[in-house]
Structure formats: C-alpha cells, structure tokens
C-alpha cells in the first residue's frame, strides 16, 4: 500500500503543527487539548494546554517559569515509546537546553522527527543531541545562513577570561538568556578553571537552582541584586540580555559589557547593541550542523519551521530532497 503523503496527516492550524492520527499539537501556541512540548523556552512552551507531554525537566521549567502546570502533565524519559491515539511518540535529546527533546512520531510505518531547537556542539549542562533516522525531518532554521559558523564556545569563554585578567578592576557583565545559556556559560567558566563566585541578576537565579536540582553543578553563585557596588569590582556578573544596556548594569563598577549569543557573529549587531565583548556562544545549530544533520537523518523530505528558511530550502533542493517551509509564527531565538 502506498504510504500517505505527510501533508495529509501533519498539518498547520491556528495552534501550530498538528498530528492528526495522534490528536496532538507540537509546541502549540496555546490552549491545545493535547500538546507535546520540546523544551521550556517560552516561544515553544506556552500555558493553557489541557494535557502536556514533555521531559520532566521541561515540565519543571514550564511550572516554575510560565506557571503552566496542568493536571494532565505526563513526563516522558528519553527513548520511552508512548502511544497517543494511533501514533507512537518517542522523545530523544536535542542538545539545546536541559530537558530539550526531538519528537519522533511513528504512524503506519512512517518516521517523522520534529527537531524543536537543537545544537550538536558540546554542552556540559544537558544531554548531547542524538541523531534519529527518519523519512521526514522537521528542522529549525534560526541560524540557517552560511555566515553562521559558531566555532568552539570554550574559545569564546577564554576571550572573556583574558579580558577579565586584563581589566581586574572592572566588572564583566555577560548578557545570557536565563534558561540554558546562563548555565552553559557558568559551566564553561568552571571547565576553564574559574572558581570564584559568579554573580547573578535575580532573574537568572531560579533556573540555575532548577539546574542544580537536576544534578548540574554550577559552583558558587551569589546574588548581584543585594551586593554592594565595590563587592562586584573585578567579578563576573550574568544578567538577562535586556539588563546589560539599562540602568541595572550602570550600578556595576566600570562594567565591560559582553553578550553570549550566536547573533554576535554579526559584528554590526554587536555594535548596535553597545556590546564591548561579543561572545559567539549559541544553543542553536549553525549552518554546518543544520546541513550535516539533514543529510545524516536520511530523510528524503525536509520541512523548515522557523528562521532563515530561503537559504536552507535552496540547499535542500540542490541535494535532491523535497523541501517545504512551514508557516509557523512566534518562533525565534529568545536571546533577542
């Protein structure tokens, strides 16, 4: 029997990507009857669903950060096969942040992988991306331009530590998103041998505590909110990106402003945001990782969910695969 075309059972409606045989949405915009959520960032995890399937870490982030707890929550372990309607769902590590998952959907012999956000570079704070062979691969495209080659995050942290050594009288304030990026930067600093307390903006403390509760050791952390100005002289301070350019950072002693993001590859963007020390550290796949992953899945058809679709679709078509852009809104790198 000829297999059904993917478009007949995977559709996009006003709530997002919908799997008809399973009766569920993946990362829906809100108010879905049944949702499978890939990770805890608020452009993918939204409140108001009647039932949510996700990893236990993602459910914890949703409850703490979004107030999105639901009586119908169901935690799934990586590799655990779960029947939903007529479909089977299995979550696999995406390497994006702690608890992030790719979603494998199996129905009538077809295998579809929805990547969510993912990266393939090393990260001590979360399980590594696991390649899952499939017939259809639905990928993100946040950094889907050849210019985006992220490089080694350890070298970027070495730049931070060199600056810290050169300007010992100045505080170094690093803009880093609260879930995932902050903890990764801390872990990279610890890996590089930095043992001093790291100061945190209050908005980052909760996620760091959650990471610690799941066994990710971050070393000594201090609150920057109640600390005296002179106490933070010569220290490294982490804050949300929005805080590094406002009055909050001006209370720090002669701060060196840094920003940890894949967008820092674009120097003009760093200058526009007043970033003195751009750090190219991304929790998304770069161009090379995107194109390599597409090839390695073995999928003959690729759908692109969000980001810079045009260049990636052109690449997909030149390799003889079928490509399609999905009209999903509201997805973007939260570092912005």
SVG drawing of the C-alpha trace seen along z (x, -y; Angstrom):
<svg xmlns="http://www.w3.org/2000/svg" viewBox="-9 -54 55 56">
<polyline fill="none" stroke="black" stroke-width="0.4" points="0.0,0.0 1.3,-3.4 2.1,-5.5 0.1,-8.6 1.7,-11.9 2.9,-13.7 0.7,-16.7 -2.4,-14.6 -1.8,-13.8 0.7,-16.5 -0.9,-19.9 -0.6,-23.5 -3.6,-25.2 -4.1,-28.2 -2.4,-26.5 0.6,-25.2 1.8,-21.8 -0.9,-19.1 -0.6,-15.4 -4.0,-14.0 -3.5,-10.3 -2.3,-11.2 -4.7,-14.1 -1.9,-16.4 0.0,-19.6 3.7,-20.0 4.8,-23.2 1.3,-24.8 0.7,-28.5 -1.8,-28.0 -4.9,-26.3 -4.4,-22.9 -6.3,-19.9 -3.1,-17.8 0.4,-19.1 3.9,-17.6 6.4,-20.3 10.0,-20.1 11.6,-22.4 11.0,-25.1 11.6,-28.3 8.5,-30.4 8.4,-30.6 7.8,-26.8 6.3,-26.2 3.1,-28.1 0.4,-27.8 -3.2,-26.8 -3.0,-23.3 -5.3,-20.6 -2.6,-17.9 1.2,-18.2 3.7,-15.5 7.4,-16.5 10.5,-15.6 10.4,-16.0 12.9,-18.9 10.8,-20.7 7.7,-20.2 9.6,-21.7 10.7,-24.7 7.1,-25.3 5.7,-25.1 8.4,-27.4 8.8,-30.0 5.5,-30.1 3.0,-29.0 2.0,-26.4 1.4,-23.4 -1.6,-21.2 -3.3,-18.2 -2.7,-16.3 1.1,-16.6 2.9,-13.5 6.7,-13.1 8.5,-11.0 12.0,-9.7 14.3,-9.8 13.7,-6.7 10.4,-5.8 7.7,-4.8 4.3,-6.3 1.1,-5.7 -1.0,-8.7 -4.1,-8.0 -3.0,-5.9 0.6,-7.3 3.6,-6.4 5.8,-9.2 9.4,-8.9 11.5,-11.8 15.2,-12.0 17.8,-14.5 18.1,-17.7 21.2,-19.2 19.5,-22.6 19.0,-23.1 18.4,-20.8 15.3,-18.7 15.1,-19.6 13.8,-16.9 13.3,-16.0 9.9,-14.3 9.8,-11.1 6.3,-10.3 5.7,-6.9 2.5,-6.0 1.8,-3.4 5.5,-2.7 6.4,-6.3 9.0,-8.0 8.9,-11.8 11.3,-13.7 10.4,-17.2 13.7,-18.7 12.5,-21.6 15.5,-23.8 18.8,-21.9 22.6,-22.1 25.3,-19.5 28.2,-21.2 29.4,-20.1 27.4,-21.3 28.2,-20.0 24.7,-21.1 22.5,-18.9 22.5,-15.5 24.0,-15.6 21.9,-15.7 21.1,-12.2 20.7,-11.6 17.4,-9.8 16.9,-8.4 13.6,-9.3 11.6,-9.8 10.6,-13.4 12.8,-15.7 11.2,-19.0 14.0,-21.3 14.5,-24.7 16.5,-27.3 17.4,-30.1 21.0,-30.4 20.4,-28.9 22.8,-31.1 26.4,-30.1 27.8,-33.1 26.8,-31.5 29.6,-29.2 29.6,-29.2 33.0,-27.7 34.2,-26.5 32.4,-28.1 35.4,-27.3 37.5,-29.8 34.8,-32.4 35.0,-31.9 38.8,-32.1 38.3,-35.6 36.1,-36.5 38.7,-35.3 41.5,-37.1 39.6,-40.4 38.9,-39.6 42.6,-39.3 43.5,-42.5 40.9,-44.6 40.9,-43.3 39.3,-46.5 36.2,-46.3 33.1,-44.1 32.4,-42.0 28.6,-41.7 27.6,-39.0 24.2,-39.1 22.9,-35.5 19.4,-34.1 18.0,-32.6 17.2,-29.1 20.2,-27.3 22.6,-30.0 23.4,-31.2 24.0,-27.7 26.2,-26.8 28.3,-29.9 28.8,-29.1 29.7,-25.5 32.2,-26.7 33.8,-29.1 34.1,-26.3 35.6,-24.0 38.2,-26.7 39.2,-26.8 37.3,-29.8 36.5,-29.0 35.4,-32.4 31.7,-33.1 29.7,-34.2 27.2,-36.9 23.6,-36.6 20.9,-39.0 17.8,-38.0 16.0,-36.9 18.6,-34.1 18.6,-32.6 15.5,-30.4 16.6,-28.5 20.1,-28.0 18.5,-26.5 16.5,-24.2 19.6,-23.0 21.2,-22.3 18.2,-20.3 18.6,-18.1 22.3,-17.4 24.0,-20.1 26.7,-21.5 27.4,-25.2 29.7,-26.1 29.5,-29.1 26.9,-31.7 26.0,-35.0 23.1,-37.4 24.1,-40.6 20.9,-42.3 21.8,-43.0 25.6,-43.1 27.4,-46.4 29.0,-48.1 32.6,-47.6 32.0,-44.0 31.5,-43.3 34.6,-45.1 36.7,-42.6 33.9,-40.0 31.9,-38.2 28.2,-39.0 25.5,-37.3 22.3,-39.1 19.4,-38.8 20.3,-40.5 17.7,-43.2 19.5,-44.2 23.0,-44.8 22.0,-48.0 19.8,-49.5 20.2,-51.2 20.7,-47.9 24.2,-47.4 25.2,-51.0 25.3,-50.3 28.2,-47.9 31.8,-49.2 33.0,-50.3 31.4,-47.3 32.8,-45.5 29.6,-44.6 29.6,-41.2 26.8,-39.2 26.8,-35.4 24.7,-34.7 25.1,-33.2 24.0,-36.7 27.3,-38.1 28.8,-36.6 27.3,-39.7 29.6,-42.4 27.3,-45.2 24.6,-43.8 27.1,-43.8 27.9,-47.4 24.3,-48.4 23.6,-46.8 26.6,-48.5 28.4,-45.2 32.1,-45.7 32.9,-42.0 30.8,-39.8 30.9,-36.1 29.7,-33.8 28.1,-31.1 24.8,-29.7 22.4,-27.0 21.2,-26.5 22.7,-24.6 24.8,-26.6 24.8,-26.3 27.2,-23.3 25.3,-21.5 22.0,-22.1 23.1,-20.8 25.0,-17.9 22.1,-16.8 19.7,-16.9 22.0,-14.6 22.6,-12.2 19.0,-11.7 18.5,-10.0 15.2,-11.9 14.1,-12.4 11.8,-15.3 12.6,-18.3 10.2,-20.8 11.6,-24.1 9.7,-25.6 11.2,-29.0 14.2,-31.2 16.1,-31.8 14.3,-29.4 15.3,-30.5 18.9,-29.6 18.3,-26.3 15.5,-25.4 17.8,-26.1 20.4,-23.8 17.9,-21.1 16.7,-21.2 20.2,-21.1 20.8,-17.8 17.7,-16.2 15.5,-16.3 12.0,-17.8 11.8,-20.9 9.0,-22.9 8.7,-26.0 6.0,-25.8 4.1,-29.0 4.7,-28.8 4.7,-32.2 6.0,-33.2 9.2,-31.1 12.6,-32.9 15.8,-32.8 14.9,-34.2 18.3,-35.8 16.9,-38.7"/>
</svg>
